[in-house]
Amino acid sequence: MQKYLKLIIISSKYYIIMILSDKRILEEIDKGTIIIEPFNPDCLGTNSYDVHLGKYLATYKDRVLDAKAHNKVEHFEIPKEGYVLQPGTLYLGVTLEYTETHAHIPFLEGKSSTGRLGIDIHATAGKGDVGFCNTWTLEISCAQPVRIYAGMPIGQLIYFMVEGSIGTLYNTKSNAKYNNKTTKPVESMMWKNKF
Ligand SMILES: O=c1ccn([C@H]2C[C@H](O)[C@@H](COP(=O)(O)OP(=O)(O)OP(=O)(O)O)O2)c(=O)[nH]1
């Protein structure tokens, strides 16, 4: 019985997950620990903030990508009448919003409404790092052809509490790959990893 109780205590400690509420996000913005630019109070959800699609997209120049190589991209602007995404192509997009998160773990998630159009906005990694200060690159794919527009709501940021103190913030990491401030999507920098 005692052993059983201990396990519950261990597992409940392990699984405590705290996501910031709307009021708490606003408090953190007031303190400057969260920055979202531009910020619109209408985009604040109950426990998230809606982000929008920036005007630039990018696609890789080569059809076959090489994880060891620097795969180059071509950037283009989404026209006013929108741009039709095609299945089978990876598009890199970017959030309109520039964000800084100094004391929490930001996560980029899709929106139900984009998901229901068959649009994925990240291929695998929605997690951000404490200290990430930049626009977010989106790894966009679609289930069927779909027209998208610059400025449309594309995802939401949620903020997790951190357990433990931080040794190195992302924006101070010398080998961080995505620290250069940009308003355009950034291609994979996997080639900088040594493997
Ligand atoms: O869909 C995403 C997910 C993350 N990020 C940003 C936030 C994150 O802080 C940063 C780095 O992400 P991650 O640590 O997953 O990338 P990495 O490939 O491990 O790069 P690094 O070695 O720089 O950590 O990229 C995005 O722009 N888009």
PDBQT file of the ligand as one rigid body, heavy atoms in Angstrom, charges set to zero:
ROOT
HETATM    1  O1  LIG A 201       7.899  25.151 -35.382  1.00  0.00    +0.000 OA
HETATM    2  C1  LIG A 201       8.793  25.804 -34.809  1.00  0.00    +0.000 A 
HETATM    3  C2  LIG A 201       9.403  25.340 -33.615  1.00  0.00    +0.000 A 
HETATM    4  C3  LIG A 201      10.393  26.101 -33.031  1.00  0.00    +0.000 A 
HETATM    5  N1  LIG A 201      10.763  27.283 -33.574  1.00  0.00    +0.000 N 
HETATM    6  C4  LIG A 201      11.802  28.112 -32.956  1.00  0.00    +0.000 C 
HETATM    7  C5  LIG A 201      11.634  28.208 -31.452  1.00  0.00    +0.000 C 
HETATM    8  C6  LIG A 201      12.768  27.425 -30.878  1.00  0.00    +0.000 C 
HETATM    9  O2  LIG A 201      13.239  28.054 -29.696  1.00  0.00    +0.000 OA
HETATM   10  C7  LIG A 201      13.803  27.459 -32.004  1.00  0.00    +0.000 C 
HETATM   11  C8  LIG A 201      14.688  26.254 -32.020  1.00  0.00    +0.000 C 
HETATM   12  O3  LIG A 201      13.884  25.095 -32.040  1.00  0.00    +0.000 OA
HETATM   13  P1  LIG A 201      14.504  23.674 -31.696  1.00  0.00    +0.000 P 
HETATM   14  O4  LIG A 201      15.305  23.762 -30.433  1.00  0.00    +0.000 OA
HETATM   15  O5  LIG A 201      13.443  22.653 -31.799  1.00  0.00    +0.000 OA
HETATM   16  O6  LIG A 201      15.476  23.529 -32.968  1.00  0.00    +0.000 OA
HETATM   17  P2  LIG A 201      16.868  22.827 -33.140  1.00  0.00    +0.000 P 
HETATM   18  O7  LIG A 201      16.880  22.245 -34.496  1.00  0.00    +0.000 OA
HETATM   19  O8  LIG A 201      17.145  21.923 -31.978  1.00  0.00    +0.000 OA
HETATM   20  O9  LIG A 201      17.825  24.092 -33.110  1.00  0.00    +0.000 OA
HETATM   21  P3  LIG A 201      18.851  24.588 -31.981  1.00  0.00    +0.000 P 
HETATM   22  O10 LIG A 201      20.034  23.683 -32.088  1.00  0.00    +0.000 OA
HETATM   23  O11 LIG A 201      19.138  26.005 -32.326  1.00  0.00    +0.000 OA
HETATM   24  O12 LIG A 201      18.112  24.428 -30.643  1.00  0.00    +0.000 OA
HETATM   25  O13 LIG A 201      13.052  27.512 -33.211  1.00  0.00    +0.000 OA
HETATM   26  C9  LIG A 201      10.178  27.753 -34.739  1.00  0.00    +0.000 A 
HETATM   27  O14 LIG A 201      10.497  28.840 -35.235  1.00  0.00    +0.000 OA
HETATM   28  N2  LIG A 201       9.219  26.987 -35.324  1.00  0.00    +0.000 N 
ENDROOT
TORSDOF 0
